[in-house]
Amino acid sequence: MTGGPTPVNIPKLGVSMTEAVLSSWVAADGDPIAPGQVICVIETDKVEQEIEAPVGGTLIHRGQVGDTYQVGELVAEIR
């Protein structure tokens, strides 16, 4: 067993990036997912980026579509 859920945080995509909008979920809350599977899409003022699952497991949404999150902020967990 692992020590707990694996966090999925907003990545820093550029030197000046400080925040991003969670624009859509590709995988639904509670879905089983595989490592590398696209789970959501974020948008900054310069780019739209797909976020992939770092590990396999069950996806738990922690963020809301349309909300803005700071770099490093939690948007999902994988259990």
VMD Tcl script that draws the C-alpha trace (Angstrom):
set ca {
  {0.00 0.00 0.00}
  {1.10 3.55 -0.60}
  {1.22 6.25 2.03}
  {-1.90 7.98 0.69}
  {-3.38 9.56 -2.40}
  {-1.12 10.99 -5.09}
  {-1.76 14.72 -5.58}
  {-2.28 16.29 -9.00}
  {-1.21 19.94 -8.80}
  {-1.16 22.83 -11.28}
  {2.26 22.62 -12.99}
  {4.48 25.62 -13.75}
  {4.50 25.77 -17.56}
  {6.56 28.92 -17.97}
  {8.84 31.26 -16.06}
  {6.17 33.94 -15.63}
  {3.24 31.57 -15.02}
  {1.59 32.01 -11.62}
  {-1.93 30.64 -12.17}
  {-4.17 28.69 -14.53}
  {-7.86 28.05 -15.08}
  {-9.16 24.49 -14.90}
  {-10.94 24.52 -18.25}
  {-12.26 20.94 -18.41}
  {-12.15 17.46 -16.93}
  {-11.35 14.74 -19.47}
  {-11.83 11.94 -16.93}
  {-14.84 11.87 -14.63}
  {-14.72 11.91 -10.84}
  {-14.32 8.31 -9.66}
  {-13.03 7.00 -13.00}
  {-10.27 4.40 -13.02}
  {-7.27 5.89 -14.81}
  {-3.91 4.69 -16.11}
  {-0.53 6.41 -15.73}
  {-0.11 8.98 -18.51}
  {-3.84 9.24 -19.22}
  {-5.07 12.80 -19.80}
  {-7.30 13.76 -16.87}
  {-7.90 17.50 -17.32}
  {-7.09 20.59 -19.35}
  {-5.81 23.88 -17.92}
  {-5.51 27.28 -19.59}
  {-3.13 30.15 -18.97}
  {-3.01 33.49 -20.77}
  {-0.58 31.90 -23.26}
  {-1.34 28.18 -23.58}
  {-3.86 25.38 -23.14}
  {-2.26 22.26 -21.64}
  {-3.47 18.71 -21.04}
  {-2.54 17.30 -17.62}
  {-1.71 13.60 -17.41}
  {-2.08 11.25 -14.47}
  {1.28 10.61 -12.79}
  {0.08 7.19 -11.54}
  {-2.82 4.81 -12.07}
  {-5.76 4.53 -9.71}
  {-9.11 6.20 -9.08}
  {-9.44 9.90 -9.94}
  {-10.91 12.18 -7.28}
  {-11.72 15.73 -8.45}
  {-10.70 18.46 -6.01}
  {-10.98 21.42 -8.39}
  {-13.93 23.04 -10.14}
  {-14.06 23.76 -13.88}
  {-13.81 27.50 -14.49}
  {-11.96 28.24 -11.25}
  {-8.47 29.76 -11.19}
  {-5.68 27.98 -9.29}
  {-2.18 29.04 -8.33}
  {0.84 27.03 -9.54}
  {1.25 24.09 -7.17}
  {-2.36 24.11 -6.01}
  {-4.20 20.77 -5.75}
  {-6.85 20.04 -8.39}
  {-7.16 16.25 -8.05}
  {-6.00 13.17 -6.20}
  {-5.41 9.64 -7.42}
  {-6.10 6.83 -4.98}
}
mol new
graphics top color blue
foreach p $ca { graphics top sphere $p radius 0.5 }
foreach p [lrange $ca 0 end-1] q [lrange $ca 1 end] { graphics top cylinder $p $q radius 0.2 }
display resetview
